[in-house]
């Protein structure tokens, strides 16, 4: 557990977090195929 937390901390520390706003094609497609 400690090793996993340390690895995640190192990755997040050096990462660039990107946030995308808008509709997700994959989510829309998944929901439309589930209804059929």
WODAHU-V880312 format. One record per backbone hydrogen bond with DSSP energy under -1.0 kcal/mol. CO is the residue of the C=O (numbers start at 1). NH is the residue of the N-H. Records with the same first field share a line. If there is no record, write none. Layout:
CO->NH  NH
This chain:
1->5
2->6
3->7
4->8
5->9
6->10
7->11
8->12
9->13
10->14
24->28
25->29
26->30
27->31
28->32
29->33
30->34
31->35
